[in-house]
């Protein structure tokens, strides 16, 4: 798991701003001290003017303290976000997309959602070269569901491990197209913090944490695939 330091851009900007204010603060204090040391005893600094300078002095000091507080708050928020992202490891996540990964121990797994019942749906799975390796037809109920492919192609042969894509097309009993969306499902094995947004490692894929739509303990039983005999 790659874990870098706190976000460089925002932290460096805060540090630069704080350094600038601190320099201005020190300069102001130096000028005020010099002014007090060298004032004319016969014509001392006007009380009102001195009071105004003290107010400015206090304002700069308060700004420094405010920046320190904001920096601490920002760092705390970033650390909390990292802890939240790390908690995804070992969880099963759903993210937008069509890809699924077939491995020696896990079948390729997808989620889908049909806007309406499809009297006739066609599930097509392609390999990384775009070649169709599996095709199946059958009815599909409306709403969300999952589809698990064990790697056996339409030709009856087991396909090699790798990344595959799924496409589901459906029509209702009147022959009208039913909108069916798909999503990728996988187990998170690592988190990368080197970018602006944490990236979850899901198999060989990198998924932005902002693209995750669902997180669960990996014990979900897949919904049975449409039965070809019902096509």
Residue pairs with C-beta under 8 A, 6 or more apart in sequence:
1 86
1 89
1 190
1 191
1 192
2 190
2 191
2 192
2 193
2 194
3 82
3 191
3 193
4 193
4 194
6 75
6 78
6 79
7 78
7 196
9 196
10 74
10 78
11 71
11 74
11 75
14 67
14 70
14 71
14 74
15 71
17 67
18 64
18 67
18 68
18 71
21 60
21 63
21 64
21 67
22 64
24 60
25 60
25 61
25 64
28 56
28 57
28 60
29 57
32 53
32 57
35 45
36 45
39 45
81 198
82 193
82 198
85 191
85 193
85 198
85 200
85 209
86 191
88 188
88 191
88 200
88 209
88 212
88 215
89 188
89 189
89 190
89 191
90 187
90 188
90 189
90 218
91 187
91 188
91 215
91 216
91 217
91 218
92 185
92 186
92 187
92 188
92 215
92 216
92 217
92 218
92 220
93 185
93 186
93 187
93 188
93 200
93 202
93 207
93 212
93 214
93 215
93 216
94 111
94 183
94 184
94 185
94 212
94 213
94 214
94 215
95 183
95 184
95 202
95 207
95 211
95 212
95 213
96 183
96 184
96 211
96 213
97 182
97 183
97 184
97 211
98 110
98 165
98 166
98 167
98 182
98 184
99 163
99 164
99 165
99 184
99 205
100 108
100 109
100 110
100 149
100 163
100 164
100 165
100 166
100 184
100 185
100 186
101 108
101 161
101 162
101 163
101 164
101 186
101 202
101 203
101 204
101 205
102 108
102 149
102 151
102 159
102 160
102 161
102 162
102 163
102 164
103 161
103 203
104 161
106 187
107 148
107 149
107 150
107 151
108 125
108 148
108 149
108 151
108 164
108 166
109 146
109 147
109 148
109 149
109 185
109 186
109 222
110 146
110 147
110 148
110 149
110 166
110 182
110 183
110 184
110 185
111 144
111 145
111 146
111 147
111 182
111 183
111 184
111 185
111 214
112 144
112 145
112 146
112 147
112 168
112 180
112 181
112 182
112 183
113 143
113 144
113 145
113 180
113 181
113 183
114 121
114 140
114 141
114 142
114 143
114 145
114 168
114 170
114 178
114 179
114 180
115 142
115 178
115 179
115 180
116 142
116 172
116 178
116 179
117 139
117 140
117 141
117 142
117 172
117 178
118 139
118 140
118 142
118 170
118 171
118 172
118 178
118 180
119 139
119 170
119 171
119 172
119 173
120 137
120 138
120 139
120 170
120 171
120 231
121 137
121 138
121 139
121 140
121 168
121 169
121 170
121 171
121 178
121 180
121 226
122 135
122 136
122 137
122 168
122 169
122 170
123 134
123 135
123 136
123 137
123 147
123 166
123 167
123 168
123 225
123 226
124 132
124 134
124 135
124 166
124 167
124 168
124 169
125 132
125 133
125 134
125 135
125 149
125 164
125 165
125 166
125 167
126 132
126 133
126 164
126 165
126 167
127 133
127 159
127 162
127 164
128 162
128 163
128 164
132 154
133 153
133 154
133 159
133 164
134 149
134 152
134 153
134 154
134 159
135 154
136 154
136 225
136 226
136 228
137 226
137 228
137 231
138 225
138 226
138 227
138 228
138 229
138 230
138 231
139 226
139 230
139 231
140 168
140 170
140 178
140 180
140 226
145 223
146 185
146 220
146 222
146 223
147 166
147 168
147 222
147 223
147 225
148 222
148 225
149 164
149 166
149 225
151 158
151 159
151 161
152 158
152 159
153 159
163 203
163 204
163 205
166 182
167 182
168 180
168 182
169 177
169 180
170 177
170 178
170 180
171 177
171 178
172 178
183 213
184 202
184 205
184 207
186 202
186 203
186 205
187 202
187 203
187 218
188 200
188 201
188 202
189 201
189 202
189 203
190 200
190 201
191 198
191 199
191 200
191 201
192 198
192 199
192 200
192 201
192 206
197 208
197 209
197 210
198 208
198 209
199 206
199 207
199 208
199 209
200 206
200 207
200 208
200 209
200 212
201 207
